[in-house]
Amino acid sequence: FGTHCGTPPADWHALMGTNADWGMLKATELAAVATDLKGIDAWGACTLWLDKACMPQYPGLTAQCIMQLEEIMTLCDGVVIILTWNYFDRLWCVYEWAALLATRDPLDVRLCVETFMRPATRRLYVQVVRGFSVARAKCFVEADRAVLHKKIDEYYYSVAMFETFVRATACALLCLSATRCACRSEAHFAEEFTPWVLLAQELGMHELSQRLGSADPIQWRR
């Protein structure tokens, strides 16, 4: 199951460079995942469920597929999340994030973020996770908001708990993703890993912050 934001951030070229092709970079990330899964000679055999390609774009059928989204997720063998810094701005994206992480082992989730996580964008990731709220999240089709609110009410205890779950899992998975770079030096650790530990603490997730803060990727590398 693949989840991603369908449109680039407004500041994409300003932060990634004028020659950075939005579609090409996302396709490259998917090709890398497929190669990891199937090998260099068979990566083309890897199939991926993407909403735009797999969901019929007709009012009646689309609505039926939306109501069956969780079932579709369970039929997929794995999860790929292409995480650009505007991902948490979109309510559909965030709902998919929560639905997937509520039912999957986080270690089975392939988070494609390193290509997009740069010094100029790192603060934006922290900022958007800190400020996430269902009310402020955007929908390309505003009518989808009522559908997603209904799903949140059905599957989660409350909107507030849904928001907490999203923020907590974001801090945890982004810490996990940061580990590979954070293990290189104290400076890398402070730049890549520590902001998520501090954000968890700021958000009142003290146990999560303590658990993340006890990680020692530099020592693990040794």
HUQUI-V675539 format. One line per field, one symbol per residue. phi: phi as a letter, one per 40 degrees, with the letter a starting at -180 (. if undefined). burial: b if it has 16 or more other C-alpha atoms within 10 Angstrom, else e. A space follows every 50 residues. Layout:
phi: ???
burial: ???
//
This chain:
phi: .bbaccbccccdcccbhccccdcccccccccccccccbgccbccccbbcb dccbcccbdccccccccbdcccdccccabbbcbcccdccbccdcccdccc ccbbcdccccccbccccbdcbdcccccccdccacccccbcbcccdccccc ccccbbcaccccccccccccdccccdccdcccccacccccccbddccccd cccgcccccccccccbcccdcc
burial: bbbbbeeebeebeeebeeeeeeeeebeebbbebbbeeeeeeebeeeebbe beeebeeeeeeebebbeeeeeebeeeebbbbbbbbbbbbbbbbbbbbbbb beeeebeebbbbbbebbeeebeebbbebbbebbbeebbeeeeebbeebbe ebeeeeeeeeebbbebbbbbbbbbbbbbbbbbbeeeebbebbbbbbbbbb beeebeebbeebbeeebbeeee
//
